[in-house]
Amino acid sequence: MKKYILASCFLLPTLSFASNIPKAFDTRPVLPSVNKMRHEDWTWKNFAMLPNMEKLHTDPQNKNRYMMTQTISDENPQTTITFYGTKQRPEVAVIEARTWGAGNTQDSLFIRLDMLKGNIPLKSNCNFRQVSISESDKDSDGFSYETGATLDFQQAYILPKNISSLPAAKHDLYVASSQVETYVITGSFQTQAYTLSVITPQKNKLGQLINTYGWNTNNQGKKVNCTVN
């Protein structure tokens, strides 16, 4: 999920409408990669061994940064894990699961690491829940349209090395997750929904990484520097 899409959730008045986001989630497709993050040192060489991983290349959106992306699934929901960091080592992994179509998001199983039993929530000025927006207008040709979004949650937490729902590991991981659904109504009803998890082994960098790879506005629409306690 791109930061500018998330930021748009807070630019309009808060209203409420029904969400199609499903009640069931399936985190199993990403667990082999997440467990590698938990068990092994964070090096480009280690993560390059993951299946369906592209080669390391420069990040076109961030100067002097590098990245490589693992494709977990091209199906619905499309799921990827992208590692970002310096030339020397990766510093963050971003898991995205995204689906779109005509009201079909209720049929998709999203990646929800925050649902793993044994997570420890962290206090943050960038934790939000249940924010909804909508707007009606006309385009340049005079056709009416409606757009909106529902933010289900944004949460920072620890994925402990001794978490009860996973095997014991070498590293604690620090995670911030979010889930958003957007819609557009023109001649038809189109939706896009996605989950995002920002993962790092360095707690002191999580707030900065939320701003860079997750979100940078609060529920009043103001830009903030995310901090995590």
C-alpha positions in Angstrom: 0.0 0.0 0.0 1.5 3.3 -1.0 1.7 6.2 1.5 -0.2 8.6 -0.7 -3.2 6.3 -0.9 -3.2 5.9 2.9 -2.8 9.6 3.4 -5.9 10.2 1.3 -8.0 8.4 4.0 -7.7 11.5 6.2 -8.3 14.3 3.8 -12.1 14.3 3.9 -14.8 14.5 6.6 -15.4 11.4 8.6 -18.5 9.5 7.7 -19.5 5.8 8.0 -20.6 3.2 5.5 -20.6 -0.6 5.3 -17.3 -2.3 4.7 -16.7 -5.5 2.6 -13.5 -6.4 4.3 -13.7 -10.1 5.3 -13.7 -11.5 8.8 -11.4 -14.4 7.9 -7.7 -14.0 7.2 -4.9 -16.3 6.0 -1.3 -15.5 7.0 0.2 -18.9 6.0 1.5 -17.8 2.6 4.0 -15.3 4.1 5.0 -17.3 7.2 8.1 -19.0 5.6 9.5 -15.6 4.7 8.5 -14.1 8.1 10.2 -17.0 9.9 13.4 -16.4 7.9 13.3 -12.8 9.1 12.9 -14.1 12.7 15.6 -16.8 12.5 18.4 -15.4 10.3 20.6 -12.3 10.2 19.2 -9.6 8.0 21.5 -9.7 4.9 20.7 -9.3 1.2 22.4 -12.7 0.7 20.1 -14.5 3.1 16.9 -13.0 1.8 18.0 -13.5 -1.9 17.6 -17.3 -1.1 13.8 -16.9 -0.8 11.7 -18.3 -3.6 10.4 -16.1 -6.4 12.8 -13.3 -5.3 13.9 -10.7 -7.9 17.5 -9.4 -8.0 18.7 -6.5 -5.8 18.4 -3.1 -7.5 18.3 0.6 -6.6 15.1 2.0 -5.2 13.8 4.6 -7.7 11.8 6.5 -5.1 14.5 6.8 -2.4 18.0 8.0 -3.1 20.9 5.7 -2.1 18.4 3.0 -1.1 18.1 -0.6 -2.4 15.3 -3.1 -2.7 14.2 -6.5 -3.9 10.7 -8.0 -4.0 9.4 -11.5 -3.4 6.2 -12.4 -5.2 4.1 -14.6 -2.9 1.0 -14.7 -5.1 -0.2 -13.1 -8.3 -3.7 -14.2 -7.6 -6.5 -12.4 -5.6 -5.3 -11.0 -3.3 -2.0 -10.2 -4.9 0.7 -10.6 -2.2 4.3 -9.4 -2.2 7.1 -8.8 0.3 9.6 -6.0 -0.6 12.8 -5.5 1.3 14.4 -2.1 1.5 17.7 -0.9 2.9 21.2 0.4 2.3 23.7 -1.2 -0.1 25.1 -3.1 2.9 22.0 -4.6 4.4 18.1 -4.7 4.4 16.5 -2.7 7.1 12.7 -3.2 6.6 10.3 -5.6 4.9 7.0 -4.5 3.6 4.2 -7.1 3.1 1.3 -6.0 0.9 -1.8 -8.0 0.1 -4.2 -6.3 -2.4 -7.4 -7.1 -4.2 -9.7 -5.1 -6.4 -12.9 -5.4 -8.5 -16.6 -5.0 -8.3 -17.5 -5.5 -4.6 -15.4 -8.7 -4.4 -13.2 -7.9 -1.4 -15.4 -9.9 1.0 -14.2 -13.1 -0.8 -10.5 -12.5 -0.3 -8.3 -13.7 2.6 -5.8 -11.0 3.6 -2.5 -11.2 5.4 -3.0 -10.2 9.0 0.2 -10.6 11.1 -1.5 -8.6 13.8 -3.9 -11.6 14.2 -1.1 -14.0 15.3 -1.7 -15.1 18.9 0.9 -13.7 21.2 1.6 -10.3 19.6 2.4 -7.5 22.0 0.8 -4.1 21.1 3.0 -1.0 21.3 2.0 2.5 22.1 2.3 4.9 19.1 0.9 8.2 18.0 0.2 6.5 14.7 -2.2 3.8 15.9 -5.8 4.4 14.6 -9.0 2.4 14.2 -12.3 2.7 12.3 -11.8 5.9 10.3 -14.2 6.3 7.3 -14.5 9.0 4.6 -16.6 9.6 1.6 -17.1 12.3 -1.1 -19.5 13.0 -3.9 -18.7 15.2 -6.9 -18.8 15.6 -10.7 -15.9 15.2 -13.1 -15.0 17.6 -15.9 -17.6 16.1 -18.2 -20.4 16.6 -15.6 -20.7 12.9 -14.6 -21.4 12.2 -10.9 -19.1 10.0 -8.9 -18.6 9.0 -5.3 -15.3 7.9 -3.7 -14.6 6.8 -0.1 -12.4 4.7 2.1 -12.5 2.8 5.4 -9.5 2.4 7.5 -10.0 -0.7 9.7 -6.9 -0.4 11.8 -3.3 0.8 12.1 -1.3 -0.8 14.8 2.3 -1.1 16.0 3.3 -4.2 17.9 6.1 -6.7 18.7 6.3 -10.1 17.0 8.2 -11.8 19.8 10.9 -14.4 19.2 9.0 -16.6 21.7 5.5 -15.9 20.4 3.0 -18.7 21.2 1.7 -19.1 17.7 5.1 -19.6 15.9 8.2 -21.6 16.6 10.9 -20.0 18.8 13.3 -17.8 16.8 16.5 -15.7 17.1 15.0 -12.2 16.7 12.1 -10.1 18.0 10.6 -8.2 15.1 8.9 -4.8 15.4 5.8 -4.5 13.1 3.2 -1.9 12.1 0.2 -3.1 10.2 -2.8 -1.5 8.5 -5.9 -2.4 6.5 -7.8 -0.1 4.2 -10.6 -0.5 1.7 -11.4 2.2 -0.9 -14.3 2.4 -3.4 -15.3 4.4 -6.4 -18.9 4.6 -7.8 -19.3 5.8 -11.3 -21.3 3.6 -13.6 -20.4 0.7 -11.4 -19.2 -0.1 -7.9 -15.4 -0.7 -7.8 -13.4 -1.6 -4.7 -9.8 -2.0 -3.7 -8.7 -3.4 -0.4 -5.3 -4.0 1.0 -3.3 -4.9 4.1 0.2 -3.7 4.8 2.8 -4.7 7.4 6.1 -2.8 7.9 8.6 -5.1 9.7 12.1 -4.3 11.1 14.4 -5.9 13.7 15.2 -2.4 15.0 12.6 -0.9 17.3 14.1 2.6 17.3 13.6 2.8 13.5 10.0 1.6 13.4 8.4 5.1 13.7 10.6 6.5 10.8 9.8 3.4 8.7 6.1 3.8 9.2 6.3 7.3 7.8 8.5 6.2 4.9 6.7 3.0 3.8 3.3 3.1 5.6 1.5 6.3 6.6 2.4 9.8 7.7 -0.9 11.4 8.7 -3.1 11.2 11.8 -6.8 10.8 12.0 -7.3 14.5 11.8 -5.5 14.7 8.4 -2.3 16.3 9.8 1.2 15.1 9.0 2.9 13.6 11.9 6.3 12.1 12.8 5.4 8.6 14.0 6.9 7.5 17.3 6.7 4.1 18.9 7.1 3.4 22.6 
